[in-house]
Amino acid sequence: MQYPHPEVTKFLASQPLKMFINGEWTAAVSGDTFETRDPGDGKVIAKVAAGDKRDVDRAVAAARDAFRKSDWATMPANDRAVIIHRLADLVDKHTEILAQIESMDVGKPLAQPMNGDVPNVAQTLRYYADLSVHTRRREPIAVSGFDARTVRSPYGVCGFVFPWNFPILLVGWGISPALAAGNTVVIKPAEDTPLSTLYFCKLAEEAGIPKGVINVVTGLGETAGAALSQHPGINRMSFTGSPEVGRLIAESCGRNLVPVKLELGGKGAAVLFDDIDIDATAKALAGAITLNSGQVCCTATRWIVHERILDKLANRAAEVLSGIQIGHGSDATTGMGPVVSEKQRQRVLGYLEKGEREGARSLLRGGAANVKGHEEGYYVKPALLTGSPDNVCAREEIFGPVAYVMPFRDEAEAIELVNRSSYGLANSVWSQNLDRANRVAERLVAGNSWINAHNLFPHGVAYAGCNLSGMGGGVLGPDTLMDYLRPQSIVRPLG
């Protein structure tokens, strides 16, 4: 594989990179730009147009015109699916390019977007395109004295604000059902990682997506992101990110009575009973907390381990984590890359310090990591902590390669330790006793419970959260397509 790919070099050469509105590449009205940096070495990758409210106004207007005037919303579902399949084919064809862009922008090892994130985008596009063809949009209602039915239609303009940890993957998860349902979209990618979303727009052009159906406004969260969530011209809103920003988004949408989907943070737990394969489980959980350098909202950051095996499990996990190669995403030997920014690195290091001040004990000491030749990169070491369940590192989302280990004696104590969290995104139960595993999994308060694995996202299974982890619906399941189709009753009296 050539690195960087000539197409990546060509894409990044035309700077500042412009946003995509109404099928046109355009600078911000203000002319302002911002920089996106390679987390692996701190160097500037590109200057990007910094949009604000005026650019959001343009994008929403374009999306509204496209919804009303193009045939995207009204064309037969199978015709729309043909175009979405064409886009999926182009994503597959350009996997190497998208993966390189994603790797250099996020910092993750190239193999992760190459083998995971980017192929999953194509799969998600196809899943919802096919589902839309087979979804009945008119259903009769059996009521005495009336001819009645429910009709489902696209909402209109759907706004999306995405985070920086899985930019291209979450674009696929987010907009695929909205597009398949016949809506138009306005996307505000994270300012740290806008590049793969912009390249995706080039593929949408080539696929024949009509002008104005997909619009991307790049910019800062407090300007472009806030303007999108506050805009009275959107009909549906989706936000993926922190609970703190999620509250602000919900408040903005509430003022305009715009329905909102919030996919927020988590403090996932893994409950480990004493009949597990210690070596295999230690490797699996080490892989979970180092995936994307721990910047995964649903990953297992609380390890609740039966007291009889805690020491063996923790020692084996520490050995595995100590052997992980930390390096630049472009290095084929890298097992874990940097975190996304210096701000994020300081957040992780700050939590480790706060945890120790509150009495946490290090089973594997984390801290800043130094990578030869990339001394300016944002690297941290994996860490394992243990101590009181009330410690800040056991309660709050760190968003880095840090796990907190706690013992339990019986099922009731394990369940209580999991459910005392204010979050509710995803947990896992590990045991060879499937009756017990299923029993415990059903009692954990979260949108998702996994058994003998963590971070599972099959298409067709809804993925969502509760409590601080989200509201308003999830992603990946058939219900998500229905989230983007508003119901309408049609009733006629008989006789």
C-alpha positions in Angstrom: 0.0 0.0 0.0 1.4 3.4 -1.0 1.3 5.9 1.9 0.1 8.5 1.4 -2.0 7.5 -1.6 -1.7 9.9 -4.5 -5.4 10.6 -4.2 -5.0 11.6 -0.6 -2.2 14.0 -1.5 -4.3 15.5 -4.3 -7.3 15.9 -1.9 -5.2 17.7 0.7 -3.4 19.9 -1.8 -6.3 22.2 -2.5 -6.2 24.2 0.7 -8.0 25.6 2.4 -10.5 22.8 2.1 -14.0 24.0 1.4 -17.3 22.9 2.8 -20.0 21.2 0.6 -23.3 23.0 0.2 -26.0 22.4 -2.4 -23.6 20.3 -4.5 -20.9 23.0 -4.6 -17.6 23.3 -2.8 -17.6 26.7 -1.1 -15.6 28.8 1.3 -17.1 30.1 4.5 -19.0 33.4 4.2 -16.6 34.9 6.7 -13.5 33.5 4.8 -12.3 32.1 8.1 -10.4 28.8 8.4 -9.2 26.5 11.2 -6.5 23.8 11.3 -6.7 20.1 11.7 -3.6 18.3 13.0 -2.1 14.8 12.8 -2.4 13.5 16.4 0.7 11.3 15.8 3.1 14.2 15.3 1.2 17.4 16.0 1.7 18.7 12.5 -1.0 20.6 10.5 -2.7 18.4 7.9 -5.0 21.0 6.4 -6.7 24.3 6.8 -10.4 24.0 6.5 -13.3 26.5 6.0 -14.7 27.6 9.3 -18.4 28.0 8.9 -20.8 29.9 11.1 -24.5 30.6 11.3 -24.6 32.1 7.8 -23.2 29.0 6.3 -25.6 26.8 8.3 -28.4 29.0 6.9 -27.2 28.3 3.4 -26.9 24.6 4.0 -30.4 24.3 5.6 -31.9 26.3 2.8 -30.3 24.1 0.2 -31.5 21.0 2.1 -35.1 22.3 2.3 -35.1 23.2 -1.5 -33.8 19.7 -2.3 -36.4 18.1 -0.2 -39.2 20.1 -1.8 -38.0 20.4 -5.4 -35.7 17.4 -6.2 -37.3 14.0 -6.5 -35.3 12.5 -3.7 -38.1 12.4 -1.2 -40.7 11.2 -3.6 -38.9 8.8 -5.8 -39.7 5.1 -5.4 -37.7 3.5 -2.6 -36.0 1.1 -4.9 -34.8 3.9 -7.2 -33.4 5.7 -4.2 -31.8 2.5 -3.0 -30.0 2.1 -6.4 -28.3 5.4 -5.8 -27.4 4.6 -2.2 -25.9 1.2 -3.3 -23.9 3.1 -5.9 -22.5 5.3 -3.1 -21.7 2.2 -1.0 -19.8 0.7 -4.0 -17.8 3.9 -4.3 -17.0 3.8 -0.5 -15.7 0.2 -1.0 -13.7 1.3 -4.1 -12.1 4.1 -2.2 -11.5 2.3 1.1 -7.8 2.8 1.1 -8.1 6.5 0.5 -10.8 7.0 3.2 -8.9 4.9 5.6 -5.7 6.9 5.2 -7.5 10.1 5.6 -9.2 8.8 8.7 -6.0 7.5 10.2 -4.1 10.7 9.8 -6.9 12.8 11.1 -7.9 10.7 14.1 -4.5 9.1 14.8 -5.8 5.5 14.9 -3.7 2.7 13.4 -4.5 2.4 9.7 -5.7 -1.2 9.9 -8.7 -0.1 12.1 -10.4 2.2 9.5 -9.1 0.0 6.6 -10.6 -3.2 8.0 -13.4 -1.9 10.2 -14.7 1.6 10.0 -14.8 2.2 6.2 -16.2 -1.2 5.2 -18.8 -0.8 7.9 -20.0 2.5 6.2 -20.7 0.7 3.0 -22.4 -2.1 4.8 -24.6 0.4 6.7 -25.6 2.2 3.5 -26.6 -1.1 1.9 -28.4 -2.3 5.0 -30.7 0.7 5.1 -31.2 1.0 1.4 -32.4 -2.6 1.3 -34.5 -2.2 4.4 -36.2 0.8 2.9 -37.3 -1.2 -0.1 -39.0 -3.8 2.0 -40.6 -1.5 4.6 -44.3 -0.9 4.3 -45.1 2.8 4.4 -48.9 2.3 4.4 -50.5 0.1 7.0 -54.3 -0.3 7.4 -55.8 0.2 10.8 -58.8 -2.1 11.8 -61.3 0.2 13.5 -65.1 -0.1 13.4 -66.9 2.4 11.2 -63.9 3.9 9.5 -61.5 3.3 6.6 -58.2 4.1 8.3 -54.5 3.7 7.7 -51.1 5.0 8.8 -48.8 6.6 6.2 -45.2 7.2 6.9 -43.3 10.0 5.1 -39.8 11.5 5.4 -39.5 14.4 7.9 -37.5 16.8 5.7 -34.2 18.3 6.8 -32.2 16.2 9.3 -29.3 17.8 11.1 -26.3 15.8 12.4 -23.5 16.8 14.7 -20.8 14.1 14.9 -17.8 13.6 17.3 -14.2 13.1 16.5 -13.6 9.5 17.6 -15.2 7.6 14.6 -15.9 10.3 12.0 -16.6 8.3 8.9 -18.2 5.4 10.7 -20.7 7.6 12.5 -21.6 9.5 9.3 -22.5 6.1 7.9 -24.5 5.1 11.0 -26.2 8.4 11.2 -27.2 9.5 7.7 -27.8 6.1 6.0 -31.3 5.6 7.5 -32.2 9.3 7.0 -31.3 9.2 3.3 -32.9 5.8 2.7 -36.1 7.2 4.2 -36.0 10.1 1.7 -34.8 12.9 4.0 -32.1 15.5 3.2 -29.2 16.1 5.6 -26.9 18.8 7.0 -23.8 17.5 8.7 -21.5 19.3 11.1 -18.4 17.1 11.6 -16.1 17.6 14.6 -13.5 20.4 14.0 -10.7 18.0 15.0 -11.6 15.4 12.3 -13.6 16.8 9.3 -11.5 15.4 6.5 -13.1 12.0 5.8 -16.6 13.5 5.8 -15.5 16.0 3.1 -14.0 13.3 1.0 -17.3 11.3 1.4 -19.1 14.2 -0.3 -16.9 13.7 -3.4 -18.2 10.1 -3.6 -21.8 11.3 -3.0 -21.4 13.6 -6.0 -20.0 10.8 -8.2 -22.8 8.5 -7.0 -25.5 10.9 -8.3 -26.9 12.1 -5.0 -28.9 15.1 -6.0 -27.6 18.6 -5.1 -28.7 19.7 -1.7 -29.5 16.2 -0.4 -26.1 16.0 1.5 -24.6 19.2 2.9 -21.5 19.5 5.1 -20.7 22.7 7.1 -17.3 22.5 8.7 -16.6 24.7 11.7 -16.4 24.9 15.5 -19.0 23.4 17.8 -19.9 26.7 19.5 -20.5 28.4 16.2 -21.5 26.0 13.4 -22.7 23.2 15.7 -24.8 25.5 17.9 -26.3 27.3 14.8 -27.4 23.9 13.4 -29.0 22.7 16.5 -30.8 26.0 17.0 -32.0 26.3 13.4 -35.8 26.5 13.0 -35.5 25.1 9.5 -34.5 21.6 10.5 -37.2 18.9 11.1 -35.1 16.3 12.9 -31.8 16.5 14.9 -29.2 13.9 15.8 -26.2 14.5 18.1 -23.4 12.1 19.1 -21.1 13.3 21.8 -20.9 14.1 25.5 -23.8 14.4 27.9 -22.8 18.0 28.6 -23.2 19.1 25.0 -26.1 16.8 24.5 -28.1 18.8 27.1 -27.4 22.0 25.2 -28.5 20.4 22.0 -31.7 19.1 23.6 -32.5 22.6 25.0 -32.0 24.2 21.6 -34.2 21.6 19.9 -36.8 21.8 22.6 -37.3 25.5 22.0 -38.1 24.8 18.4 -40.0 21.6 19.2 -37.6 19.6 16.9 -37.4 15.9 17.8 -33.8 15.0 18.7 -31.8 11.8 19.0 -28.9 11.9 21.5 -26.2 9.2 21.4 -24.0 10.2 24.4 -21.2 8.9 26.6 -20.8 5.8 28.7 -18.9 4.1 31.5 -19.2 0.5 30.3 -18.7 -2.4 32.7 -17.5 -5.9 32.1 -18.7 -8.4 34.7 -16.2 -11.3 34.9 -17.3 -14.5 36.8 -14.7 -17.0 38.1 -15.3 -19.6 35.4 -13.9 -17.6 32.5 -10.9 -18.3 30.4 -8.6 -15.8 32.1 -6.1 -15.5 29.3 -8.6 -15.0 26.5 -10.7 -12.6 28.5 -7.7 -10.5 29.5 -6.7 -10.2 25.9 -10.2 -9.3 24.8 -10.6 -6.6 27.4 -7.1 -5.2 26.8 -8.1 -4.9 23.1 -11.3 -3.2 24.1 -9.7 -0.4 26.1 -6.9 0.2 23.6 -9.3 0.2 20.5 -9.0 3.8 19.2 -6.9 4.6 22.2 -9.9 4.1 24.5 -11.8 6.8 22.8 -14.9 4.6 22.5 -18.1 5.6 24.4 -19.3 2.1 25.0 -16.1 0.3 25.7 -15.4 -1.6 28.9 -13.7 0.8 31.3 -15.0 -0.8 34.6 -13.9 -4.3 35.1 -16.0 -5.9 37.8 -14.1 -9.2 38.6 -15.0 -12.0 40.9 -12.7 -11.8 43.9 -11.3 -15.3 43.4 -9.7 -14.4 40.0 -9.1 -10.7 40.3 -5.4 -10.8 40.8 -4.8 -13.4 38.0 -7.0 -11.4 35.6 -5.4 -8.1 36.4 -1.9 -9.4 36.2 -2.5 -11.0 32.8 -4.2 -7.9 31.5 -1.3 -5.8 32.6 1.1 -8.1 30.8 -0.9 -7.8 27.6 -1.3 -4.0 27.8 2.4 -3.6 28.5 3.2 -5.4 25.3 1.1 -3.2 23.0 3.1 -1.2 20.6 2.3 2.5 20.8 3.1 4.5 17.7 2.0 6.5 14.7 -1.1 5.3 12.8 0.9 4.9 9.6 3.3 2.4 11.2 2.2 -1.2 10.4 3.5 -2.3 13.8 1.4 0.1 15.8 -1.1 -1.5 18.1 -2.4 1.7 19.7 -2.1 5.3 18.3 -2.3 8.6 20.0 -5.4 10.3 21.4 -6.9 12.9 19.1 -5.4 16.1 20.6 -3.2 17.6 23.2 -6.4 18.7 25.0 -7.6 15.1 25.1 -4.2 13.9 26.3 -4.3 16.4 29.2 -7.8 15.2 30.0 -6.6 11.6 30.4 -3.5 12.5 32.3 -5.6 14.8 34.6 -8.0 11.9 35.4 -5.1 9.7 36.3 -3.8 12.3 38.7 -7.2 13.0 40.2 -7.8 9.3 40.7 -4.6 8.8 42.5 -5.3 11.8 44.8 -8.6 10.1 45.7 -6.9 6.9 46.6 -6.8 4.8 43.4 -3.9 2.4 43.2 -2.2 1.7 39.9 -2.0 -2.0 38.8 -0.4 -0.7 35.6 0.8 2.8 35.6 -0.3 5.0 32.7 0.9 8.4 31.8 2.4 10.2 28.9 4.2 8.1 26.3 7.1 9.1 24.1 7.3 7.7 20.5 10.7 8.0 18.9 10.5 10.3 15.8 7.0 11.6 16.8 7.9 13.4 20.0 5.2 16.0 19.4 2.4 13.4 19.2 -0.4 13.0 21.7 0.5 9.6 23.1 -0.5 8.0 26.5 0.1 4.6 28.0 -2.7 2.2 28.9 -3.5 2.2 32.6 -5.2 -0.2 35.1 -6.4 1.3 38.3 -8.2 -0.2 41.4 -9.8 1.1 44.5 -13.1 2.4 45.8 -16.1 2.4 43.4 -16.6 6.0 44.4 -13.3 7.1 42.9 -13.6 9.7 40.1 -12.0 7.3 37.7 -14.6 4.6 38.4 -17.5 7.1 38.0 -16.7 9.5 35.2 -16.0 8.9 31.5 -12.2 9.4 30.8 -12.2 8.6 27.1 -8.8 7.1 27.1 -7.0 3.7 27.5 -7.8 3.4 31.2 -9.8 0.7 33.0 -10.8 0.6 36.7 -10.8 -2.9 38.3 -13.2 -3.8 41.2 -13.9 -7.1 43.0 -17.3 -8.6 43.7 -18.5 -11.6 45.7 -21.8 -12.6 44.2 -24.3 -11.7 41.5 -26.2 -9.2 43.5 -23.0 -7.2 44.3 -21.9 -7.3 40.7 -25.2 -6.0 39.5 -25.2 -3.2 42.1 -21.7 -2.1 41.1 -22.7 -1.9 37.4 -26.1 -0.1 38.0 -24.8 2.5 40.4 -23.4 4.3 37.3 -25.4 7.3 36.0 -24.6 6.2 32.4 -26.4 3.4 30.6 -24.9 2.6 27.2 -23.3 -0.9 27.1 -22.1 -3.6 29.5 -20.9 -7.2 29.1 -21.1 -10.3 31.1 -18.4 -13.0 30.9 -19.2 -16.6 32.1 -19.3 -20.1 30.8 -22.6 -20.5 32.6 -25.0 -19.0 30.0 -28.0 -19.2 32.2 -26.2 -17.0 34.7 -24.8 -14.7 32.0 -28.2 -14.1 30.5 -29.8 -13.6 33.9 -27.3 -11.0 34.9 -27.2 -9.3 31.4 -31.0 -8.7 31.6 -30.7 -7.0 35.0 -28.0 -4.5 33.9 -29.4 -1.0 33.2 -28.2 0.0 29.7 -29.2 0.0 26.1 -27.0 -2.9 25.3 -25.8 -6.0 27.2 -23.2 -8.3 25.5 -22.2 -11.8 26.6 -18.6 -13.1 26.4 -17.6 -10.2 24.1 -17.6 -6.4 24.1 -18.2 -3.8 21.4 -20.6 -5.8 19.2 -22.5 -3.9 16.4 -24.3 -6.2 14.0 -26.6 -4.6 11.5 -30.2 -5.2 12.4 -29.6 -5.0 16.2 -30.5 -1.6 17.8 -27.7 0.2 19.6 -28.8 2.9 21.9 -28.4 4.2 25.5 -30.4 5.3 28.5 -29.9 7.7 31.4 -26.8 9.9 30.7 -26.0 7.8 27.7 -28.8 9.1 25.5 -32.4 9.4 24.4 -34.6 9.5 21.4 -33.7 6.3 19.6 -30.6 4.5 18.6 -28.8 3.3 15.5 -28.2 0.2 13.4 -31.6 -1.4 13.9 -34.8 -1.4 11.8 -36.4 1.0 14.3 -33.9 3.6 13.2 -35.3 3.8 9.7 -38.7 4.4 11.3 -37.2 7.2 13.3 -36.8 9.1 10.1 -40.3 8.5 8.8 -43.1 10.6 10.5 -46.4 8.8 10.9 -49.7 10.3 9.6 -53.2 8.9 10.1 -55.6 8.9 7.2 -59.3 8.4 8.2 -62.6 8.3 6.3 -66.0 7.6 7.9 -67.9 4.6 6.4 -71.7 4.7 5.7 
